[in-house]
Amino acid sequence: MNEEYIDALKALSEPNRLRLFWLLLHVNQRITVAEAMDVTGDSQYNVSRNLKMLYKAGLLTPEKNGKWVYYTLTEQTAPHCKGLVDSVRYLPEEDFIEVCERCVIRLSLRENDECVLGPNSEEWISATSKN
């Protein structure tokens, strides 16, 4: 049996990793640990660990750009892996509305499509307190 497929199933069985992966599927942008921390409200340790597990499962690709590591979706070629990704893509959106709204706000704080703010910045707090 394909170990990568089993690893992907295991990685997606944890609700926080599932939420992060769903988010990446729907925002269609790369995301940093700092951005994911603000969006999910989770600690740096937990976000880093979850993104690393999704990477090790072959679902994400890290890319270092300056001081930031951006995570993007890994293109799946095997039909069963594509099916797994599609099953996450079609989960009910209403389960992810809050995290999606927070992500749109966080990504709007970028400059030239680059992350320029660390987690829990004054700009982030100000942007989210307006809602």
C-alpha positions as CSV (number, residue, x, y, z in Angstrom):
1,M,0.0,0.0,0.0
2,N,1.2,3.5,-0.8
3,E,2.8,5.0,2.4
4,E,2.4,8.6,1.2
5,Y,-1.4,8.1,0.9
6,I,-1.6,6.6,4.4
7,D,0.6,9.5,5.8
8,A,-1.8,12.0,4.0
9,L,-4.8,10.3,5.6
10,K,-3.2,10.4,9.0
11,A,-2.2,14.1,8.6
12,L,-5.7,15.1,7.6
13,S,-7.3,13.2,10.4
14,E,-6.4,15.9,12.9
15,P,-8.9,18.8,12.9
16,N,-6.3,21.7,12.9
17,R,-4.3,20.2,10.1
18,L,-7.5,19.5,8.1
19,R,-8.6,23.2,8.7
20,L,-5.2,24.5,7.5
21,F,-5.2,22.3,4.4
22,W,-8.8,23.2,3.6
23,L,-7.8,26.9,3.9
24,L,-4.9,26.5,1.5
25,L,-7.1,24.8,-1.0
26,H,-9.6,27.6,-0.9
27,V,-7.5,30.8,-0.6
28,N,-5.3,29.5,-3.5
29,Q,-2.3,31.4,-2.1
30,R,0.8,30.4,-0.2
31,I,0.9,31.1,3.5
32,T,3.5,31.6,6.2
33,V,3.6,30.3,9.7
34,A,3.0,33.8,11.1
35,E,-0.1,34.2,8.9
36,A,-1.4,30.8,9.8
37,M,-0.9,31.6,13.5
38,D,-3.1,34.7,13.2
39,V,-5.7,33.0,11.1
40,T,-6.1,30.0,13.3
41,G,-5.2,31.6,16.7
42,D,-2.9,28.7,17.4
43,S,0.7,28.8,18.8
44,Q,3.8,28.9,16.6
45,Y,4.8,25.5,17.8
46,N,1.4,23.9,16.9
47,V,1.2,25.7,13.5
48,S,4.8,24.8,12.5
49,R,4.2,21.2,13.6
50,N,1.0,20.9,11.7
51,L,2.4,22.5,8.5
52,K,5.4,20.2,8.8
53,M,3.2,17.1,9.1
54,L,1.3,18.2,6.0
55,Y,4.6,18.7,4.2
56,K,5.9,15.3,5.3
57,A,2.6,13.7,4.0
58,G,3.3,15.1,0.6
59,L,0.5,17.6,0.7
60,L,2.4,20.9,1.0
61,T,5.7,22.3,-0.3
62,P,7.7,24.8,1.7
63,E,9.5,27.6,-0.1
64,K,11.9,30.0,1.7
65,N,11.7,33.6,0.6
66,G,13.8,36.0,2.7
67,K,13.0,35.5,6.4
68,W,9.7,33.7,5.6
69,V,8.9,30.2,4.7
70,Y,5.8,30.0,2.5
71,Y,3.7,26.8,2.3
72,T,1.9,26.0,-0.9
73,L,-0.1,23.0,-2.1
74,T,1.8,20.2,-3.7
75,E,0.4,19.1,-7.0
76,Q,-0.9,15.6,-6.7
77,T,-0.5,13.3,-9.7
78,A,-1.8,9.9,-8.4
79,P,-5.5,9.5,-8.8
80,H,-6.1,8.3,-5.2
81,C,-4.2,11.4,-3.9
82,K,-6.1,13.7,-6.2
83,G,-9.3,12.1,-4.8
84,L,-8.2,12.7,-1.2
85,V,-7.5,16.4,-2.0
86,D,-10.9,16.7,-3.7
87,S,-12.6,15.2,-0.7
88,V,-11.2,17.9,1.5
89,R,-11.9,20.6,-1.1
90,Y,-15.6,19.7,-1.1
91,L,-16.1,19.7,2.7
92,P,-19.0,22.1,3.7
93,E,-17.8,25.7,3.6
94,E,-19.9,26.7,6.5
95,D,-17.6,24.7,8.8
96,F,-14.7,27.1,7.8
97,I,-16.3,30.5,7.4
98,E,-14.6,32.2,10.4
99,V,-11.1,30.9,9.5
100,C,-11.7,31.9,5.9
101,E,-12.7,35.5,6.8
102,R,-9.7,35.8,9.1
103,C,-7.4,34.6,6.3
104,V,-8.8,37.2,3.9
105,I,-8.0,39.9,6.4
106,R,-4.6,38.6,7.2
107,L,-3.6,38.2,3.5
108,S,-4.8,41.8,2.9
109,L,-2.0,43.0,5.2
110,R,0.7,41.8,2.7
111,E,2.8,44.2,0.6
112,N,3.4,43.2,-3.0
113,D,2.0,39.7,-2.2
114,E,4.6,39.2,0.5
115,C,4.2,38.7,4.2
116,V,5.7,41.7,6.1
117,L,4.2,41.3,9.5
118,G,4.9,38.8,12.3
119,P,2.2,37.1,14.2
120,N,-0.1,39.1,16.5
121,S,1.1,42.5,15.1
122,E,-0.6,45.8,16.0
123,E,-1.9,45.9,12.4
124,W,-3.5,42.5,12.7
125,I,-5.1,43.3,16.0
126,S,-6.4,46.6,14.6
127,A,-7.7,44.9,11.4
128,T,-9.6,42.2,13.4
129,S,-11.0,44.5,16.1
130,K,-12.9,46.4,13.4
131,N,-15.1,43.3,12.8
